[in-house]
C-alpha cells in the first residue's frame, strides 16, 4: 500500500485522468440513455461538453488557470445551447477547489465569483416545474453551498501550506543562525585557547630560560645549585606540558580522552604556587592577601591567575636583573581586586600593548580581553619613579 501511495503521489495526473474517465463514462450514460438529462437531447452536443468537462478534471493540476477558463467557457456554452446539468458538471466544483488551493490570487477570486454565480444561473435557465419562485430561490441558494465549500476548503489548504512553508523557512533560518553562532563560539574559544597557550608558554619558558642560564653560570662553582635549577626546569616543563595538553585537547573535535589526564584550570589558590615558582627562578616577589578568601566564579579565578602570571612574566622579561615585584589580592564584598607592581626598569608601554617582543597581540591587550570577558576593569602603566603597575577589579557578577 505504501508503494502504491508513493506511486500515486509521484503521478497525480494519472490519478486525475482515471477520475476523468469515470466521470466521462457516467456522463455519457446519463446523457445518451436518459431523455431528461439534457434540454436538447442531442448526443452530438452532450458528448463534446462532457468531454471538455472531463478534460478539466484530467489536467487540473497541470494547468489550473487554463482549465478554470475552459470550465467557465463550457458552463456558458451549456446555458446557451440548453444543455442541462450533467454529472460532468462536478468538474466545476473540482476546478474551483484546485484553483483556490494552488492557483494565483486572480484565478482564485474568479473561481469564487463563478462558482457563486453558477447555481443561480442554472436555476434561472432550468427552473423546477410546478415550483414557486421562493422554492426556486431556496434551491439556487442550496446549490451554491457546494461551490462555496469547495472554495473555502481550497483556500484553507493554501493557507495551511503557506503556514508550513513559513515554519520551514523559519526553522531553516534558525538553523543557519545556530550554525553561525556555533562558528562564532568556536572562534572565540580558539582565541581564548590562544591566549591560554601564550600565557603558559611565555611564563614557563621564561622561567626555564632563567634557570638554565643560572645553572650554566654556577655549574662548576656550585653543582648543588645547578642541580636545583635543573630540577626547577624539569618541574616547570612538566607543568607546561600538562597545561598545554589540556588546552590542545580542547581543540580535538569528536574525541574524548578516557584517561582523564586533563588538569583543572588554574585558580586563585594556585597564585601562591606561581609566586613561589617565580621566587625560585630568582625574582623576589612580595605576596599578600587582604580580606576573607572565598570561592569565586571559575572565570574570575582563571582571569586573576592569568593576569598575575602575565604581569610577573613581563617583570622577569623587562624588569632587569635586580627587579622585584609585589602581588596584592584584595577580597571585596562584590569582587576581587588585583595589584601587581615591580620596581624594575620596565619596557616601553607600547611594547606591552603590542603584546611583548613577539608582537602578536597577547600583552596588555590579552589582559584587557580577559578582564572584559568577566565585566571587570583594568588599569596598567608605568609607576612614578620607575617600574610598572597593573591594577584590576574583577566583579563577582558580569556587567550587563
C-alpha positions, 0 to 999 in steps of 0.5 A: 500500500505504501508503494502504491501511495508513493506511486500515486503521489509521484503521478497525480495526473494519472490519478486525475485522468482515471477520475476523468474517465469515470466521470466521462463514462457516467456522463455519457450514460446519463446523457445518451440513455436518459431523455431528461438529462439534457434540454436538447437531447442531442448526443452530438452536443452532450458528448463534446461538453462532457468531454471538455468537462472531463478534460478539466478534471484530467489536467487540473493540476497541470494547468489550473488557470487554463482549465478554470477558463475552459470550465467557465467557457463550457458552463456558458456554452451549456446555458446557451445551447440548453444543455442541462446539468450533467454529472460532468458538471462536478468538474466545476466544483473540482476546478474551483477547489484546485484553483483556490488551493494552488492557483494565483490570487486572480484565478482564485477570486474568479473561481469564487465569483463563478462558482457563486454565480453558477447555481443561480444561473442554472436555476434561472435557465432550468427552473423546477416545474410546478415550483414557486419562485421562493422554492426556486430561490431556496434551491439556487441558494442550496446549490451554491453551498457546494461551490462555496465549500469547495472554495473555502476548503481550497483556500484553507489548504493554501493557507495551511501550506503557506503556514508550513512553508513559513515554519520551514523557512523559519526553522531553516533560518534558525538553523543557519543562525545556530550554525553561525553562532556555533562558528562564532563560539568556536572562534572565540574559544580558539582565541581564548585557547590562544591566549591560554597557550601564550600565557603558559608558554611565555611564563614557563619558558621564561622561567626555564630560560632563567634557570638554565642560564643560572645553572650554566653560570654556577655549574662548576662553582656550585653543582648543588645549585645547578642541580636545583635549577635543573630540577626547577626546569624539569618541574616547570616543563612538566607543568607546561606540558600538562597545561598545554595538553589540556588546552590542545585537547580542547581543540580535538573535535569528536574525541574524548580522552578516557584517561582523564589526564586533563588538569583543572584550570588554574585558580586563585589558590594556585597564585601562591604556587606561581609566586613561589615558582617565580621566587625560585627562578630568582625574582623576589616577589612580595605576596599578600592577601587582604580580606576573607578568601572565598570561592569565586566564579571559575572565570574570575579565578582563571582571569586573576591567575592569568593576569598575575602570571602575565604581569610577573612574566613581563617583570622577569622579561623587562624588569632587569636583573635586580627587579622585584615585584609585589602581588596584592589580592584584595577580597571585596564584598562584590569582587576581587581586586588585583595589584601587581607592581615591580620596581624594575626598569620596565619596557616601553608601554607600547611594547606591552600593548603590542603584546611583548617582543613577539608582537602578536597581540597577547600583552596588555591587550590579552589582559584587557580581553580577559578582564572584559570577558568577566565585566571587570576593569583594568588599569596598567602603566608605568609607576612614578619613579620607575617600574610598572603597575597593573591594577584590576577589579574583577566583579563577582557578577558580569556587567550587563 
